[in-house]
């Protein structure tokens, strides 16, 4: 049984907000974020990410291979990371005029001290060992089996890397498919691809990099961003399941009631489906099936598709569809999930059945 001594929502928070096409202070996270992921719900635009290690007004899109973006007007992007949220300017991708048209996913940071060790020394770090989150920027060395110390004290089970100074796709790896030579990319819908971005599986001390340009350019001139999450029982879950192709699909145990959930098929070209407990805006978080999803690799609007329904439960989730994106027969799916409420905790209410 999963037990934690902190509230999950003190470290990760889903917040919906209405745009105003002006300066807009978004509150309700309960902490100062180190990573914010923003997506429009009812209009077509990018999945935009901001983080503390690159600083305010520096954006990337998970669905693009863009270089590190800076809004021409410094008051247009995220202009500050605040004690209870963040402030956005009037950029239409993250703050258009409208009602309940944006969703935000925020992760809390921690220490900015660079962990000791490793053959690559990051230029900036923000790491929260309690919640198993590490972010950093670094310059590649070009060395095979280069090491990046993460300081989490646990194995990172999901890692995302983006080259900042060239147009390269995101490179994502996870221990759940047990093959460090295989990657996925938030940017595209491919199945697992063979690549040497990561040479060795990560351990409790290091992330290991090859000399691939996606993660550690051989000429030593590439600059990079990395996000990494380790699994914290009762708070986060990185796992996998096999699809059945049946409408009464698999149950996936997480040890908590989910707040945010990402599912990706690993052996076919399906999308990165994202669910949460805030959308839709009416009676949020208390309905099943949950059929409102967004996709990390595209610009599309929020879908309400009963063919991709998921039930959020007190201890995990159950797939309620036979569609290929989440439940193709005998296909392997990756899961990245964060908690709303754990089954057991010392300072939070337990998740309840729905």
Beta strands, then each sheet from edge to edge (+ up, - down):
strand 1: 3-4
strand 2: 12-17
strand 3: 24-27
strand 4: 33-40
strand 5: 48-51
strand 6: 58-61
strand 7: 69-70
strand 8: 78-82
strand 9: 85-88
strand 10: 102-108
strand 11: 124-128
strand 12: 133-139
strand 13: 146-149
strand 14: 156-163
strand 15: 171-174
strand 16: 182-183
strand 17: 193-194
strand 18: 206-209
strand 19: 223-230
strand 20: 236-242
strand 21: 251-253
strand 22: 256-265
strand 23: 272-276
strand 24: 292-295
strand 25: 303-304
strand 26: 310-313
strand 27: 316-319
strand 28: 332-342
strand 29: 344-345
sheet 1: 1+ 29+
sheet 2: 2+ 10- 4+ 5- 6+ 7-
sheet 3: 3+ 9- 8+
sheet 4: 11+ 12- 19+ 14- 15+
sheet 5: 13+ 18-
sheet 6: 16+ 17-
sheet 7: 20+ 28- 22+ 23- 24+ 25-
sheet 8: 21+ 27- 26+
end
